[in-house]
């Protein structure tokens, strides 16, 4: 995973690991992002509702 910290946003790019299910990879990346979001909380205004939507979509796949 590659994390880009921009002045007004955070961008996360990731790839699928061969042999790993896409759903598991998405959940791993979301878990990683939530940990990073915890550290960035004082520097960025993070909308948790968007993270919840990402998590819901990943679980639904």
Secondary structure by P-SEA (a helix, b strand, c coil): ccccccccbbbbbbbbcccccaaaaaaaaaaaaaaaaaaacccccccaaaaaaaaaaaaac
